[in-house]
Amino acid sequence: MTLAERSTLVLAFARVLYVNGQSTDEMLAAVVRLGATLGLRATIIPRWGELELQVEDGHARFVSVVDGDPTGVDMRRAASTMWIFALASGVAAVALAVLFGVQHLRAAAVIFLSAGTGAIVRRRLAHYSANIFLQPFCAALLAGIVGALAVVYDFSSMLRLVAVCPCMVLVPGPHVLNGALDLMKGRIHLGADRLIFAGLVIVAISTGLLVGLALFGVSLPVDPPGRAVPVWQDMIAAGLAVACYSVFFSTPRQMLAWPVAVGMSAHALRWVALSVFGLSAAIGAFLACLVVGLILTPVAHRWRMPFAAIGFASVVSMMPGVLLFRMASGLVQLADSSHTTLEIVTATFADSSTAVLIILGMSLGLTVPKMVLDSLVERTAAAGS
């Protein structure tokens, strides 16, 4: 093979990893290994939307650039069929509703139908538009309309779980985690781009949800707490949510047991931290994610799986999606001066600060052990060579 042909192979390999959710560090390490196998000294410079490859072979040097959109997470490049995707979305939304204390079977049934239909809408829209924000917006809009009708016909409590739970399955958690990893590694531009993308998706979801509710004159309260659930119920619901998110990411079946078991254990730890020791939600999320990071980092190395995908799947229900949506609702109410009250200001600030602290705690809990263990793996490999 010529230098150009070998370089093209390395670049194509890097692009597959980059656009399907692999962390930047893992992608860079894989490129170095493949380059060495092909007799090249290969270096990838990742940016949002493109990859630049620089290779050297003796005195020869080759530089190439390829487009790459890092917005997807598909571990095996084998997307699930429409009905499996819809079923997983519906079950995941119901599992999240159970974690927040849904009490009525009819509300759970509506949540299942809303989330499943939203998944079908997202898949259909993908055939007609490449806009990465249109799909979550339309799915959230549908959830908002269904949630508003549930309020009108007395199917929903003040928690508005019928409206918010189908939207929670849309939150782009892997991009938040990959962005945090990049920032901690000093890749400021790429990390910021990932977090901005995740933030814009959350804005699209929040906008669709609030518009759907507003069409029927329904708002999202900014202050109702979730209901407490027993630990066994928390663990079972968490396991179902993890399994469903693993379907979204096309996790191989032989890998499914790891995130499910670890996710259930992490939720039990979080439940104990909050209910027994009275710790804050942010600290509970940090401790749970720390355990997940310590266990799943070597698993991701062993099976060559994107850590952000299996890590996020394990802790998906800890993402403060409800708080983010309530914060957005509070900001909209504050924009209307006639509805501005001290209670709304206080509740909105509390929701926003709690959400930020939980996301920070989750990011640190998952990424710090990964960085430490990755460093140990690199040192061991260097010592062995």
N, C-alpha and C positions, 0 to 999 in steps of 0.2 A: 504494500500500500504506500502511496505517496504521502508526503507530509500533509497536503491539503485533505486527502481522504481520511487520514487518521484524525486530523483536527476536527473534521466535520462529524465523525463518529463520536468523539468526546463531547462536542458541543450539543449534539442531538441527545446524548445520554443525560447531560446536565439539564437540558431543557425539560425533559420528561420529569425529572425529580423536582425541578423548580416550580413547574406549573401545577403540580399535583400535591403540594402541601408539605414536602420535605423541608426540614429546617435548613437554614443557610449553612451552618457548620457541617451537617451531615452531607450536604450536596458538595461542598468544597472538598471534603475529605474523600468522597467517592470519586470525584474528578481527578484528584491527585493519584489515587490508586490505579484508575483506568489508564491515565496518562503514562504512569510508570510501566504498566503492562505492555503498552504500545511503544515503549521506548521514548517517551516524550516527557519534558518538564512542562506540565500544564497548570495554568492559573486562570481561574474564573473570577471576573469582576461583576458581581450581580448588581443590577439597578432595577427600579420598578419599571416593568415593561420590556426589559431587555437583558441579555447576558453578553458580556464580552469575554472572549477566550484568547489568551496569549499562550503560545506554545513555542518551545525551543527543542531542536533536534540537532545537537552538535553546534554548528555555526549558523544553521538555518533558523529563521524565526517566522512565525505565522500569526496573524491577528485576524479574528473574525467576530462578527456581531450577529445575534439572532434575536428576534422578538420573543418575549416570554411573558405571559400574563399570569402572575402568581395568585390568582383568586380562587383556584379550585383545590379540593382535597379529595383525591381518589387514589387509594393505596394500590389498587391492582389494575387500574385502567379498565375496570369492568363494572360499568354502571348497573345498578339494580333495575329491574323492570318497573314499569309504571305502578302496578298494583302493589308490589312489595314496598316501593318508596312511599306510596300513599298510606299503606297500612302502618309502616314504621313511624311516619309522621303523626298519625292519629294516636297510636299507642304511646308515643313519647309525650305528646301533649297531655294525655290523660294521666300518665305517671307523674308529670310535673304538677298537675292539679292535685293529685293525691298528696304530694309532698307539702303543698300549701294548704291542705285541709279541706278539699272539696267534700261535701257531705251528701249530695243527692245524685242518684244514679242518672236521672234525666239530664242533669248538668254535665256529667261526665260523657254521656252519649252525644250531646251537642258539641262538646269540645272535640271528641273523636271525629265527628263528621266534618266540622269546620277545618280542623288541621289536615285531614285527609284530602278534602276538596282543595284546600290551599296548595297542597303538594302537587295535585294534578294540574292546577292552574299554572304553577311555576314551571312544570315540565312542558306544558303546551306553549307557554310564552317563549321558552328557550328556542323553539323552532321558528319564531317569527321576529324576534328582536335579540340583539346581542347586548343590549343595555343591561349592565350588571346590577342596577338598582331597581329596575322595573319589576323583576320577579318578586323580591321581598316586599316591595311597596304594595303590589296587587294582592299578594297573599295576606298581608296585614290588613289591607282595606277590607277584604272579605271577612277576616276575623272580627274586625271592628263592627261591620254591619251585622254579623251574626250575634256578636256580643250585645249590641244595642237592642236587637229584637228579643234577645233573652231577657234583658232588663224590662222591656215593654210588656212581655208576657209572663214576667215573674219567674223566670228560669235561673236567674243569677242573683247572687248576694252582693253585698257592698264590696267584696273582694274583686268582683268582675273577672273571675277566673275563666269564664267562658270566652271573654275577649282576649285576655293577656296570655293564656297558656299556649294557644296556637301560634302566637307571635314569638314566644320564647324559643321555639325550635328553629327560628330563623336567625338567631344571634350568632355572628361569625366568630366564635371563640378561638378556633385554631389560629386565626390571623392575629388576634390579640396576643396570644402566647408567642407566636413566631416573631411578632414585632417587639415584644419585650426581650426576647432572646437576642435579637439583633442590636437593640439599644444597649444591652449589657455587654455585648461584645464590641461596642464602639462603632457599629455600622449605623450611624445616626440617620443618614438619608433613607436607607432601606427600611429601618425600623420605624421611622416616622411615617413613611409612605404606607406601610402595612397598617399601622394604628389609625392613620387618617382614613384609609379604605374601610376598616372595621367601623370607625365612627360614623362614616357616611352611610353605611348599610344600616346601622342602628337608627340614624336619623330618618332614613327611608321607611323603616319598619314603624317607628314611632309616628311618623306623619300619616302613613296609611291607617294605622290603628285609630288615631284621634279623629281623622276625617270620617272614617266609617262610623264611629260612635256619634260624631256631631251631626251626621245626616239625619239621625232620629232624635236629636236633642239630648243625647246621653253624654255624660262626662266621666272621666276616670278619676275617682277619689284619690287624693294624695296622701292620706294618712291611715287607711285601715290596715292593721297587722294581719299576717297570716295566722292560721290556726295551728296549734301544736298537735303533732301526731306521735304515736308511740314508736319506739325505736324499730320494732320489727316491721311496721308499716313503712317507715322511712327507708329501711334497707331494701325491702322488696321493690318499692317504687323506684328507688335509685337504680337497682339492677336492671329493671325494665327500660328505664331511660337510657342507660349505658348501652344496652343491647341494641336499642333502636338507633342511637347515634352511630354505632358501629356499622349498621346497615347503610347509613348515609355515606360513610367513608369507605364502603366496600371492603371492610375488614375480612381477611380470610377466616374461614370457620375455625381453623385450628388455633387462631389467635384470640378468638372471641372470649374465651374463658378468663384471660388475663385482665382486660379492662373491666369486665363485669364483676369478678371477685374483688379486685382491688377497689373498684368504685363503691361497692357495698360496704367494704371494710372502712373506707374513708368516710362514708356517710355515718356509719356507726360512731366513729371517732368524733366527727363534728357534732353529732347529736349529744354525746356525752359532754363535750366541751361546753355546749350551750345550755343544756338542760340540767346537768349535774354540777358543773363548776361555775356556771353563770358567766362564761366568757363572752366577749362580743362576737358578732357575726363575722367580722373581718379576721379576728384571731382564730376562730374555729375553722374558717375556710383555709387560712394559712397552714394550720397544723395538718388538716386533712390532705391538702395538696402537697405538703412536704413529704408525707408518707407515700403518696402516689408517685412523686418524682423519684424518691429513693428506690422504689420497687420497679417502676416501669422503664426507667432509663436503661438499665442493663437488658431488659426484655426487648426494648426497641433496637438496641445494638445487636442482640442475638438474632432477631428475626428480620432486621433491616426494614422496620416499619417507621413511618413518620411519627416522631414522638409527640408533636403538637396534636395530631389527630387522636391517638389512643389516650394521651394524657387528658385532653379536653373531654373526650367521651366519658372518661372515668369521673369527672367532676362537673359534668354539664349542668346539673341542677343547682349547683352553687353559684352559677353566674347570676348576677343581680339584675336579670332582665326586667322583672316586675318593678324594681326600684327605678330603673332607667325610664321605663314607660310612665311611671307616676311622676318622675321628675319632669319629663316633657309635658305632661298634662298640667303640672303646676306652673311651668313657665308660660304656657298658653293662657292660663287663668290670670297670671300676673300681668300679662300683656293687656288684658282688659281691665282698665283701672277701676271699673265699677265692681269687680270681683276681688279686688286686692284686700286681703285681710292679713293680720299678723299670723293667724293660724296657717294660712296657705304659704306665706313666706317661710315660716319656721319648718313646716312639713317638707316643702320643696328643698330647702337647704339640707335638712336631715337626710332626705332620700338621696340627694346628689353626693353628699359627703360619705354616706355609708356605702353607696355603690362604688365610688372611687376607691375607698379603702378595701372593699372586698376584692375588687379587680386587682389592686396592687398586691394584696395578700396572696391571692391565687397565683399571680404571675411570679412572685418571689418564691412561693412554696414549690412551684413546679420547675422553675428555671434554675434556681440556685443549686439544688442537688444534681441537676443535669449537667451544669457547668463543671461542678466539682468532679463528678464521676467521669465525664468526658475527658477532663484533664488527666485523671488517673489512667484511663485507657490509653491515651496518647503517650504518656510517659512509659507505660508498660510495653507498648508496641515499639517505642524508640529504644528502650533498653534491650528488648529481644532482638532487634535488628543490629 
